[in-house]
Amino acid sequence: MKISTRTKKKKERPDILLLTMLAAPINVGGQAVIEGVMMRSPKAMAIAVRKADGSVAVDERPWHSLSERFTLLKLPFLRGVITLFEALINGFQALHFSAVQAMEDVDSGNEDARPQKESGLSNWAITTTLIISFLIGCGLFIVLPHLLSSIILNLLGQDNSMNSFAFHAIDGAIKMIFFLAYVWGIGRMPDIKRVFQYHGAEHKSIYAYEKNKPLTVENAKQYSTLHPRCGTAFIMVVLMISIGIFASVLPMFHFPGGAVAKTLLAILAKTALMLPVAGIGYEVIRFAGRKNNFLVKGLILPGLLMQKITTRDPSDDQIEVALVALKRALALEDLEKSA
């Protein structure tokens, strides 16, 4: 009979999480995928996925950022935009690999298939998915909140122009609500719950590395599932920053035409401004990774709280998969550095 034990969890403090993160020799990030985890170091990427037979399939490859070839892209604020774009590409590559492994488990007659045989399809699929995701994201988090903010203020008999700070405050609040509702909604799906467990396994594994502990399941499982550098924290920071940027910058523009034309031009301006907003958000996250004071703690707290939805406590075998990806990425990192 399996007996489970439950221990009282320590209160997770932002200052302790930050101090742990500062100990790492290099920054390592990752992403949960279908039954697995992707880990990426500065020069390497590895994806580990648990197969139906219990084995772990691994895809590893060297990784070289565009900023290595174009030093201009290392400048503050530009590097954030490039990092975000590269993270999206890596994420879809990892999801594709995990999806292929899942398909092979379902289709036992196609066990010899390998993702590299579909490289052309993969590139088209990644590009198409990126474009569609971008359009959906713009519609859900830029267009719809903008229109709803105008409607709400109009119904209240208030100034619904973009010169009103209330407009941008409501716009930001609606974005937050949409994001929370979306994450909470998908988190109730059984498959996504397992992805959230792998998300927790990713964070625990990275913490063990950042704490310079041997990369074992026992060491990793004692750490938090919440991490200041998580993409969830980044999204929350970007949403908060966008309120201030839009309220400060958009009133400076004079959009010609009627109400419809002005609305369309404002939405286009907001879409364009999301790139510098993302760049600023990235710098804030980097700053949070280097400093440990009450201002930084308050800044990262919403992102940490959000991770209570997007992460779950993983099982030992899920942590094992995350550690496989981490070890392979670090090993390949060493090879790339010595090459």
C-alpha positions as a Markdown table, in Angstrom:
| # | Residue | x | y | z |
|---|---|---|---|---|
| 1 | Met | 0.0 | 0.0 | 0.0 |
| 2 | Lys | 1.3 | 3.4 | -1.0 |
| 3 | Ile | 1.6 | 5.8 | 2.0 |
| 4 | Ser | 1.9 | 9.5 | 1.3 |
| 5 | Thr | 3.3 | 11.9 | 3.8 |
| 6 | Arg | 2.7 | 15.6 | 3.9 |
| 7 | Thr | 5.1 | 18.1 | 5.5 |
| 8 | Lys | 4.3 | 21.7 | 6.4 |
| 9 | Lys | 5.7 | 24.0 | 3.7 |
| 10 | Lys | 7.8 | 26.9 | 4.7 |
| 11 | Lys | 6.5 | 30.4 | 3.8 |
| 12 | Glu | 8.1 | 31.4 | 0.5 |
| 13 | Arg | 9.8 | 34.8 | 0.8 |
| 14 | Pro | 10.8 | 36.9 | -2.2 |
| 15 | Asp | 14.1 | 37.9 | -0.6 |
| 16 | Ile | 15.1 | 34.3 | 0.0 |
| 17 | Leu | 14.2 | 33.3 | -3.6 |
| 18 | Leu | 16.2 | 36.2 | -5.0 |
| 19 | Leu | 19.3 | 35.4 | -2.9 |
| 20 | Thr | 19.2 | 31.8 | -4.0 |
| 21 | Met | 19.1 | 32.9 | -7.6 |
| 22 | Leu | 22.1 | 35.2 | -7.3 |
| 23 | Ala | 24.4 | 32.2 | -6.5 |
| 24 | Ala | 24.3 | 30.6 | -9.9 |
| 25 | Pro | 27.4 | 30.8 | -12.1 |
| 26 | Ile | 25.3 | 31.2 | -15.3 |
| 27 | Asn | 21.6 | 31.9 | -16.0 |
| 28 | Val | 19.6 | 28.9 | -16.9 |
| 29 | Gly | 16.0 | 29.1 | -18.0 |
| 30 | Gly | 13.4 | 26.6 | -19.2 |
| 31 | Gln | 9.8 | 25.8 | -20.1 |
| 32 | Ala | 7.4 | 23.0 | -19.4 |
| 33 | Val | 6.2 | 21.0 | -22.4 |
| 34 | Ile | 4.0 | 18.0 | -22.9 |
| 35 | Glu | 5.3 | 15.4 | -20.4 |
| 36 | Gly | 8.6 | 17.1 | -20.2 |
| 37 | Val | 10.8 | 20.1 | -19.7 |
| 38 | Met | 13.1 | 22.3 | -22.0 |
| 39 | Met | 16.2 | 23.8 | -20.4 |
| 40 | Arg | 18.3 | 26.5 | -22.0 |
| 41 | Ser | 21.7 | 27.8 | -21.0 |
| 42 | Pro | 23.5 | 30.6 | -22.8 |
| 43 | Lys | 25.0 | 28.3 | -25.5 |
| 44 | Ala | 22.9 | 25.1 | -25.3 |
| 45 | Met | 19.3 | 23.8 | -25.2 |
| 46 | Ala | 18.0 | 20.4 | -24.1 |
| 47 | Ile | 14.5 | 19.0 | -24.1 |
| 48 | Ala | 13.6 | 15.9 | -22.0 |
| 49 | Val | 10.3 | 14.1 | -22.4 |
| 50 | Arg | 8.9 | 11.1 | -20.5 |
| 51 | Lys | 7.7 | 8.4 | -22.9 |
| 52 | Ala | 4.8 | 6.1 | -22.2 |
| 53 | Asp | 7.2 | 3.2 | -21.6 |
| 54 | Gly | 8.9 | 5.2 | -18.8 |
| 55 | Ser | 12.0 | 6.1 | -20.8 |
| 56 | Val | 13.2 | 9.6 | -21.3 |
| 57 | Ala | 13.6 | 11.0 | -24.9 |
| 58 | Val | 16.1 | 13.8 | -25.2 |
| 59 | Asp | 16.8 | 16.3 | -27.9 |
| 60 | Glu | 19.8 | 18.5 | -27.4 |
| 61 | Arg | 21.4 | 21.2 | -29.6 |
| 62 | Pro | 23.9 | 24.1 | -29.4 |
| 63 | Trp | 22.2 | 27.4 | -29.0 |
| 64 | His | 23.7 | 30.7 | -30.2 |
| 65 | Ser | 21.8 | 33.9 | -29.7 |
| 66 | Leu | 21.5 | 36.6 | -32.5 |
| 67 | Ser | 23.2 | 38.9 | -30.0 |
| 68 | Glu | 26.5 | 36.9 | -30.4 |
| 69 | Arg | 26.6 | 37.9 | -34.1 |
| 70 | Phe | 25.2 | 41.4 | -33.7 |
| 71 | Thr | 26.6 | 43.1 | -30.7 |
| 72 | Leu | 24.1 | 46.0 | -31.1 |
| 73 | Leu | 21.4 | 43.6 | -29.9 |
| 74 | Lys | 23.1 | 43.4 | -26.5 |
| 75 | Leu | 22.3 | 47.0 | -25.7 |
| 76 | Pro | 19.8 | 47.5 | -22.9 |
| 77 | Phe | 16.1 | 47.4 | -24.0 |
| 78 | Leu | 17.0 | 45.9 | -27.4 |
| 79 | Arg | 18.2 | 42.7 | -25.7 |
| 80 | Gly | 14.9 | 42.2 | -24.1 |
| 81 | Val | 13.0 | 42.2 | -27.4 |
| 82 | Ile | 15.5 | 39.7 | -28.9 |
| 83 | Thr | 15.4 | 37.5 | -25.8 |
| 84 | Leu | 11.6 | 37.4 | -25.9 |
| 85 | Phe | 11.6 | 36.5 | -29.6 |
| 86 | Glu | 14.2 | 33.8 | -29.2 |
| 87 | Ala | 12.3 | 32.4 | -26.2 |
| 88 | Leu | 9.2 | 32.1 | -28.3 |
| 89 | Ile | 11.1 | 30.2 | -31.0 |
| 90 | Asn | 12.7 | 27.9 | -28.4 |
| 91 | Gly | 9.4 | 27.3 | -26.8 |
| 92 | Phe | 7.7 | 26.2 | -30.0 |
| 93 | Gln | 10.6 | 24.0 | -30.9 |
| 94 | Ala | 10.4 | 22.3 | -27.6 |
| 95 | Leu | 6.6 | 21.9 | -27.8 |
| 96 | His | 7.0 | 20.4 | -31.3 |
| 97 | Phe | 9.5 | 17.8 | -30.0 |
| 98 | Ser | 7.3 | 16.9 | -27.1 |
| 99 | Ala | 4.2 | 16.6 | -29.4 |
| 100 | Val | 6.1 | 14.3 | -31.8 |
| 101 | Gln | 7.0 | 12.1 | -28.8 |
| 102 | Ala | 3.4 | 12.0 | -27.7 |
| 103 | Met | 2.3 | 11.1 | -31.3 |
| 104 | Glu | 4.9 | 8.3 | -31.4 |
| 105 | Asp | 3.4 | 6.9 | -28.2 |
| 106 | Val | -0.1 | 6.9 | -29.6 |
| 107 | Asp | 0.9 | 5.5 | -33.0 |
| 108 | Ser | 2.9 | 2.4 | -32.2 |
| 109 | Gly | 3.4 | 1.7 | -35.9 |
| 110 | Asn | 5.5 | 4.9 | -36.3 |
| 111 | Glu | 8.0 | 4.4 | -33.5 |
| 112 | Asp | 11.0 | 5.0 | -35.7 |
| 113 | Ala | 9.8 | 8.4 | -36.7 |
| 114 | Arg | 12.1 | 11.2 | -35.6 |
| 115 | Pro | 11.3 | 15.0 | -35.5 |
| 116 | Gln | 14.2 | 15.9 | -37.7 |
| 117 | Lys | 12.6 | 14.0 | -40.6 |
| 118 | Glu | 9.8 | 16.7 | -40.5 |
| 119 | Ser | 12.2 | 19.7 | -40.2 |
| 120 | Gly | 10.5 | 21.5 | -43.1 |
| 121 | Leu | 7.0 | 21.0 | -41.7 |
| 122 | Ser | 8.3 | 21.9 | -38.3 |
| 123 | Asn | 9.7 | 25.3 | -39.5 |
| 124 | Trp | 6.4 | 26.1 | -41.3 |
| 125 | Ala | 4.4 | 25.0 | -38.3 |
| 126 | Ile | 6.4 | 27.1 | -35.9 |
| 127 | Thr | 6.2 | 30.2 | -38.1 |
| 128 | Thr | 2.5 | 29.8 | -38.7 |
| 129 | Thr | 1.8 | 29.2 | -35.0 |
| 130 | Leu | 3.9 | 32.2 | -34.0 |
| 131 | Ile | 1.9 | 34.4 | -36.4 |
| 132 | Ile | -1.4 | 33.1 | -35.2 |
| 133 | Ser | -0.4 | 33.3 | -31.6 |
| 134 | Phe | 0.7 | 36.9 | -32.1 |
| 135 | Leu | -2.6 | 37.9 | -33.7 |
| 136 | Ile | -4.7 | 36.2 | -31.0 |
| 137 | Gly | -2.6 | 37.8 | -28.3 |
| 138 | Cys | -3.0 | 41.2 | -29.9 |
| 139 | Gly | -6.7 | 40.7 | -30.2 |
| 140 | Leu | -7.2 | 39.5 | -26.6 |
| 141 | Phe | -4.7 | 41.7 | -24.8 |
| 142 | Ile | -4.6 | 44.9 | -26.9 |
| 143 | Val | -7.7 | 45.3 | -29.2 |
| 144 | Leu | -10.5 | 44.0 | -26.9 |
| 145 | Pro | -9.3 | 45.7 | -23.7 |
| 146 | His | -9.0 | 49.0 | -25.6 |
| 147 | Leu | -12.5 | 48.8 | -27.0 |
| 148 | Leu | -14.0 | 47.7 | -23.6 |
| 149 | Ser | -12.2 | 50.5 | -21.8 |
| 150 | Ser | -13.8 | 53.1 | -24.2 |
| 151 | Ile | -17.2 | 51.5 | -23.8 |
| 152 | Ile | -17.1 | 51.4 | -20.0 |
| 153 | Leu | -16.0 | 55.0 | -19.6 |
| 154 | Asn | -18.6 | 56.1 | -22.2 |
| 155 | Leu | -21.3 | 54.3 | -20.2 |
| 156 | Leu | -20.1 | 56.0 | -17.0 |
| 157 | Gly | -20.2 | 59.4 | -18.8 |
| 158 | Gln | -16.5 | 59.9 | -18.3 |
| 159 | Asp | -13.7 | 61.0 | -20.7 |
| 160 | Asn | -13.0 | 58.0 | -22.8 |
| 161 | Ser | -10.2 | 59.5 | -24.8 |
| 162 | Met | -6.6 | 58.2 | -24.5 |
| 163 | Asn | -5.7 | 61.5 | -22.7 |
| 164 | Ser | -7.5 | 60.1 | -19.6 |
| 165 | Phe | -5.4 | 58.1 | -17.1 |
| 166 | Ala | -8.6 | 56.3 | -16.1 |
| 167 | Phe | -8.8 | 54.9 | -19.7 |
| 168 | His | -5.3 | 53.3 | -19.4 |
| 169 | Ala | -5.9 | 52.1 | -15.8 |
| 170 | Ile | -9.2 | 50.3 | -16.9 |
| 171 | Asp | -7.4 | 49.0 | -20.0 |
| 172 | Gly | -4.6 | 47.5 | -17.8 |
| 173 | Ala | -7.1 | 46.1 | -15.3 |
| 174 | Ile | -9.0 | 44.3 | -18.1 |
| 175 | Lys | -5.8 | 42.9 | -19.5 |
| 176 | Met | -4.9 | 41.5 | -16.0 |
| 177 | Ile | -8.4 | 40.0 | -15.6 |
| 178 | Phe | -8.3 | 38.4 | -19.1 |
| 179 | Phe | -4.8 | 36.9 | -18.3 |
| 180 | Leu | -5.8 | 35.6 | -14.9 |
| 181 | Ala | -9.0 | 34.1 | -16.3 |
| 182 | Tyr | -7.2 | 32.5 | -19.2 |
| 183 | Val | -4.5 | 30.9 | -17.0 |
| 184 | Trp | -7.0 | 29.8 | -14.4 |
| 185 | Gly | -9.3 | 28.3 | -17.0 |
| 186 | Ile | -6.7 | 26.2 | -18.9 |
| 187 | Gly | -5.2 | 25.2 | -15.5 |
| 188 | Arg | -8.4 | 23.2 | -14.8 |
| 189 | Met | -7.7 | 20.9 | -17.8 |
| 190 | Pro | -6.1 | 17.6 | -16.7 |
| 191 | Asp | -3.3 | 17.8 | -19.4 |
| 192 | Ile | -2.4 | 21.3 | -18.5 |
| 193 | Lys | -2.3 | 20.5 | -14.8 |
| 194 | Arg | 0.5 | 18.0 | -15.6 |
| 195 | Val | 2.3 | 20.7 | -17.7 |
| 196 | Phe | 2.0 | 23.0 | -14.6 |
| 197 | Gln | 3.6 | 20.2 | -12.5 |
| 198 | Tyr | 6.5 | 20.0 | -15.0 |
| 199 | His | 6.7 | 23.8 | -14.7 |
| 200 | Gly | 7.2 | 23.3 | -10.9 |
| 201 | Ala | 9.8 | 20.6 | -11.6 |
| 202 | Glu | 11.6 | 23.0 | -13.9 |
| 203 | His | 11.8 | 25.7 | -11.2 |
| 204 | Lys | 12.9 | 23.3 | -8.4 |
| 205 | Ser | 15.6 | 21.9 | -10.6 |
| 206 | Ile | 16.9 | 25.3 | -11.5 |
| 207 | Tyr | 16.9 | 26.3 | -7.8 |
| 208 | Ala | 19.1 | 23.2 | -7.0 |
| 209 | Tyr | 21.6 | 24.3 | -9.6 |
| 210 | Glu | 21.5 | 28.0 | -8.5 |
| 211 | Lys | 22.1 | 26.8 | -4.9 |
| 212 | Asn | 25.1 | 24.7 | -6.2 |
| 213 | Lys | 23.6 | 21.5 | -4.9 |
| 214 | Pro | 24.2 | 18.1 | -6.6 |
| 215 | Leu | 21.4 | 17.7 | -9.2 |
| 216 | Thr | 19.4 | 15.0 | -7.6 |
| 217 | Val | 15.7 | 14.6 | -7.1 |
| 218 | Glu | 16.0 | 14.7 | -3.3 |
| 219 | Asn | 17.9 | 18.0 | -3.5 |
| 220 | Ala | 15.6 | 19.6 | -6.0 |
| 221 | Lys | 12.3 | 18.7 | -4.4 |
| 222 | Gln | 13.0 | 20.8 | -1.2 |
| 223 | Tyr | 12.9 | 24.0 | -3.2 |
| 224 | Ser | 10.1 | 26.3 | -4.2 |
| 225 | Thr | 8.0 | 26.1 | -7.4 |
| 226 | Leu | 8.1 | 29.9 | -7.6 |
| 227 | His | 10.9 | 31.7 | -9.4 |
| 228 | Pro | 11.5 | 35.4 | -9.9 |
| 229 | Arg | 12.8 | 35.0 | -13.5 |
| 230 | Cys | 9.8 | 33.0 | -14.6 |
| 231 | Gly | 8.1 | 34.0 | -17.8 |
| 232 | Thr | 4.9 | 34.4 | -15.8 |
| 233 | Ala | 6.6 | 37.1 | -13.7 |
| 234 | Phe | 7.8 | 38.7 | -16.9 |
| 235 | Ile | 4.2 | 38.9 | -18.3 |
| 236 | Met | 2.9 | 40.4 | -15.1 |
| 237 | Val | 5.7 | 43.0 | -15.1 |
| 238 | Val | 5.0 | 43.9 | -18.7 |
| 239 | Leu | 1.3 | 44.3 | -18.1 |
| 240 | Met | 2.0 | 46.7 | -15.2 |
| 241 | Ile | 4.6 | 48.7 | -17.1 |
| 242 | Ser | 2.3 | 49.0 | -20.1 |
| 243 | Ile | -0.2 | 51.0 | -18.1 |
| 244 | Gly | 2.3 | 53.7 | -17.2 |
| 245 | Ile | 3.9 | 53.7 | -20.7 |
| 246 | Phe | 0.6 | 54.0 | -22.6 |
| 247 | Ala | -0.7 | 56.7 | -20.2 |
| 248 | Ser | 2.5 | 58.7 | -20.6 |
| 249 | Val | 3.1 | 58.3 | -24.4 |
| 250 | Leu | -0.2 | 58.0 | -26.2 |
| 251 | Pro | -1.6 | 61.4 | -25.0 |
| 252 | Met | 1.4 | 62.9 | -26.9 |
| 253 | Phe | 0.1 | 61.6 | -30.2 |
| 254 | His | -2.6 | 63.3 | -32.3 |
| 255 | Phe | -4.5 | 60.6 | -34.3 |
| 256 | Pro | -6.4 | 62.1 | -37.3 |
| 257 | Gly | -9.8 | 61.0 | -38.6 |
| 258 | Gly | -13.0 | 60.0 | -37.0 |
| 259 | Ala | -13.6 | 57.8 | -33.9 |
| 260 | Val | -13.1 | 54.6 | -35.8 |
| 261 | Ala | -9.9 | 55.7 | -37.5 |
| 262 | Lys | -8.5 | 57.1 | -34.2 |
| 263 | Thr | -9.3 | 53.8 | -32.4 |
| 264 | Leu | -7.5 | 51.7 | -35.1 |
| 265 | Leu | -4.5 | 54.0 | -35.1 |
| 266 | Ala | -4.3 | 53.9 | -31.3 |
| 267 | Ile | -4.5 | 50.1 | -31.4 |
| 268 | Leu | -1.6 | 50.0 | -33.9 |
| 269 | Ala | 0.4 | 52.4 | -31.8 |
| 270 | Lys | -0.2 | 50.2 | -28.7 |
| 271 | Thr | 0.9 | 47.1 | -30.7 |
| 272 | Ala | 4.1 | 48.8 | -31.7 |
| 273 | Leu | 4.8 | 50.1 | -28.2 |
| 274 | Met | 4.6 | 46.5 | -26.8 |
| 275 | Leu | 8.1 | 45.9 | -28.1 |
| 276 | Pro | 9.8 | 48.7 | -26.0 |
| 277 | Val | 7.5 | 47.8 | -23.1 |
| 278 | Ala | 8.8 | 44.2 | -23.4 |
| 279 | Gly | 12.3 | 45.6 | -23.5 |
| 280 | Ile | 11.7 | 47.6 | -20.3 |
| 281 | Gly | 10.1 | 44.6 | -18.6 |
| 282 | Tyr | 13.1 | 42.5 | -19.4 |
| 283 | Glu | 15.5 | 45.1 | -17.8 |
| 284 | Val | 13.2 | 45.1 | -14.7 |
| 285 | Ile | 13.5 | 41.4 | -14.4 |
| 286 | Arg | 17.2 | 41.5 | -14.8 |
| 287 | Phe | 17.4 | 44.2 | -12.1 |
| 288 | Ala | 15.3 | 42.0 | -9.9 |
| 289 | Gly | 17.8 | 39.2 | -10.3 |
| 290 | Arg | 20.7 | 41.4 | -9.2 |
| 291 | Lys | 19.1 | 43.3 | -6.3 |
| 292 | Asn | 17.4 | 42.4 | -3.1 |
| 293 | Asn | 15.4 | 45.2 | -1.5 |
| 294 | Phe | 11.8 | 46.0 | -0.6 |
| 295 | Leu | 11.1 | 47.7 | -4.0 |
| 296 | Val | 12.3 | 44.7 | -6.0 |
| 297 | Lys | 10.4 | 42.3 | -3.7 |
| 298 | Gly | 7.2 | 44.3 | -4.2 |
| 299 | Leu | 7.8 | 44.4 | -8.0 |
| 300 | Ile | 8.2 | 40.6 | -8.4 |
| 301 | Leu | 5.5 | 39.7 | -5.8 |
| 302 | Pro | 2.6 | 39.8 | -8.4 |
| 303 | Gly | 4.6 | 37.4 | -10.6 |
| 304 | Leu | 5.3 | 35.1 | -7.8 |
| 305 | Leu | 1.7 | 35.0 | -6.7 |
| 306 | Met | 0.7 | 34.3 | -10.3 |
| 307 | Gln | 3.0 | 31.3 | -10.3 |
| 308 | Lys | 0.8 | 29.8 | -7.6 |
| 309 | Ile | -1.6 | 29.2 | -10.4 |
| 310 | Thr | 0.8 | 28.2 | -13.2 |
| 311 | Thr | 2.9 | 25.8 | -11.1 |
| 312 | Arg | 2.0 | 22.6 | -9.2 |
| 313 | Asp | 4.1 | 20.4 | -6.9 |
| 314 | Pro | 5.7 | 17.8 | -9.2 |
| 315 | Ser | 6.2 | 14.1 | -8.6 |
| 316 | Asp | 9.7 | 12.7 | -8.2 |
| 317 | Asp | 9.6 | 11.3 | -11.8 |
| 318 | Gln | 8.7 | 14.7 | -13.2 |
| 319 | Ile | 11.6 | 16.3 | -11.3 |
| 320 | Glu | 13.8 | 13.5 | -12.7 |
| 321 | Val | 12.9 | 14.5 | -16.3 |
| 322 | Ala | 13.6 | 18.2 | -15.5 |
| 323 | Leu | 17.0 | 17.3 | -14.1 |
| 324 | Val | 17.8 | 15.2 | -17.2 |
| 325 | Ala | 17.2 | 18.3 | -19.4 |
| 326 | Leu | 19.2 | 20.5 | -17.1 |
| 327 | Lys | 22.2 | 18.2 | -16.9 |
| 328 | Arg | 22.2 | 17.7 | -20.7 |
| 329 | Ala | 22.0 | 21.4 | -21.3 |
| 330 | Leu | 24.9 | 22.1 | -18.8 |
| 331 | Ala | 27.0 | 19.4 | -20.3 |
| 332 | Leu | 26.5 | 20.7 | -23.8 |
| 333 | Glu | 27.2 | 24.2 | -22.5 |
| 334 | Asp | 30.6 | 23.1 | -21.3 |
| 335 | Leu | 31.4 | 21.5 | -24.7 |
| 336 | Glu | 30.4 | 24.7 | -26.5 |
| 337 | Lys | 32.6 | 26.8 | -24.3 |
| 338 | Ser | 35.6 | 24.5 | -24.7 |
| 339 | Ala | 35.2 | 24.3 | -28.5 |
